[in-house]
Amino acid sequence: MSGHEHHGMKPLEGMSAYCRRGHQPGHQRDDRFGRLFPKLSPAYIPIHTLEAIGRKGGPMDGKSKNDRTDTVPVGMVFFGQFVDHDITLDASTTFDSVVDDPGEIANVRTPTLDLDCVYGVGPEAQPYLYEQAGAFAGAKLLTGSDNPGQAGERDHDLLRSPNGRAMIGDPRNDENRIISQLQLAIIRFHNHVCDTLHAEDGFEGEELYEHAREETTWHYQWAVVNDFLAAMCGRPVVERILGCGRAHYCGDTPFIPIEFSVAAYRFGHSMIPMKIQVQKGKSPLELFGAILGGGFDALGTPDGVVDWHELLFTPANRQVERAQKLDLLLAGDLLQLPFITNAENSLATRNLLRGNAFLLPGGEKVAEAIGCDPKWTAKVKKRIAKLSDAVDGALSEHGVPLWLWILAEAEVIGRAESDGSTKEGEALGPVGATIVAETIIGLLENDDHSYLGSNRNWSPRPEWDTLGKLVTVAQP
């Protein structure tokens, strides 16, 4: 896979007329992108300003940034990437052309948290992903340990073909070692659920697959809402949306808003550390180094096996590595991506250019539409002005890119707490948290097969009720 096809680099596909700017979304298609704020006019920022903001050595360059959060485990950032791969894939657009109508952009993934990135299209259409004999035939997913001829550390790896490519529902989940190991952890959890349901209820074959897939998926969805959203958006925001309803992600069809996919959900780029300790007592590894950064190939060394007790809060109660603070700074390596040699290689600039191309409204306009506290808005504007002065001041003339606004408010406001206080840099502020939480909760509530769409009284098994338990319950 070429460099420009890595995560966050892929071009987006299709929105119909009712989702264009100036039209309220009504009958949104679930295989298309849409808009949350169709009546807001787009911000326009000259390309030279965007390039100056996002360049290596510019005002977003955190260099060897190492300012960690107090509350967010670094594994949660990669879980966010996994969720992204589960709900979105735009394989058609680039930031070289204007996209007025995101409804003409096809979302290649299903916009529901259904783990199709794990299950593919199921055992009938993709039988090579599943066991073929015995009580677990067509139910359990295969891993590298089921393939005796597989190269490398097969007992700790995904199932791979002879050329080293992972045989999984979404190839993007093999683009770096940590996301690959997370994919493996979810597969192992599904297989553990199969073992549990077979032992408890005697299910086999197709019946076992259907029950295990629902059980696995619902526990995963619970973790998304109660672990991921609570950490990244604040539990008060999540509880308000669940209890009082969604104010901006409306309608009854699940779809992906471009305000979410092109701006708000890219917040994790600020939280990624360039070195990560993946095993207890071992030295941190370079994210873009040979061990963690070498995707799309077999696991070649035991040093690349991720111990999730090190990256997520689990019952083991270890000292867990934290994510970087969420702010306007990105690690310097992200502003000069080593795997891009023939195109714009600053991740910040790429994000900003995409916002321009998709005609996103300015952050200050979205803040007003959401009804943010003017005192908070004033703090964000002050921080943006400081960044703007470091280049040419053009942001004050042309608007503020939505992605920048979301990072700035996270830095100066941060996550809402139950006592009304905020934690600066720990998670998203009001605009980012509203867009991210309403979108993901909306996807679940509009899906008849999710726990929020079909059984709002469901609760998880205590032994599987957190993300940390889910990914470690079957860890060797």
Salt bridges, closest charged atoms under 4 A:
ASP31 OD2 - ARG29 NH2 2.74
ASP31 OD2 - ARG32 NH1 3.23
ASP84 OD2 - HIS7 ND1 3.77
ASP90 OD2 - ARG354 NH2 3.57
ASP100 OD1 - ARG21 NE 3.19
ASP101 OD2 - ARG20 NE 2.90
ASP116 OD2 - ARG109 NH2 3.28
ASP155 OD1 - ARG154 NH1 3.60
ASP157 OD2 - ARG160 NE 2.80
ASP170 OD2 - ARG109 NH1 3.02
ASP170 OD2 - ARG172 NH2 2.72
ASP174 OD1 - ARG160 NH2 2.84
GLU175 OE2 - HIS7 ND1 3.98
GLU175 OE2 - HIS85 NE2 3.90
ASP195 OD1 - LYS140 NZ 2.73
GLU200 OE2 - ARG461 NH1 2.99
GLU215 OE2 - ARG461 NE 2.96
GLU286 OE2 - LYS275 NZ 3.77
ASP303 OD1 - LYS282 NZ 3.73
ASP307 OD2 - ARG318 NH1 2.72
GLU310 OE2 - ARG318 NH1 2.80
GLU321 OE2 - ARG68 NH1 3.13
ASP327 OD1 - LYS65 NZ 2.92
ASP392 OD2 - HIS48 ND1 3.41
GLU397 OE1 - HIS398 NE2 3.70
GLU411 OE2 - ARG383 NE 2.69
GLU417 OE2 - ARG415 NE 2.88
GLU424 OE2 - LYS379 NZ 3.81
GLU445 OE1 - ARG246 NE 2.76
GLU445 OE2 - ARG456 NH1 3.17
ASP465 OD1 - LYS469 NZ 2.87
